[in-house]
């Protein structure tokens, strides 16, 4: 969930730099994976619709 949320944020034109933090080392891979996840236009539209 964190990976998709951060990937969505990084692909928003109004977001300069999303800020995320982890409480445990186990949470870090999900945060780092966001930089490699590129959402399609359809995925971006769906996520934007459900976030409104």
Steps between C-alpha positions, in 0.01 A plus 500: 500500500779743588679427173195582288415808706850644461513412130167679450628804687821520298297502178282794608597825328431705813722291731862611514631240740293247694619446855495153652651341804529154649479391860673169433762365262240258363301794361789636290469267198144621432618861508796437272289301253289808425778653290483207257121474478357689202122509499308501172264783411204275578645410841568867576145594405353224717711592799422868458127425481497295820713751688254785446 
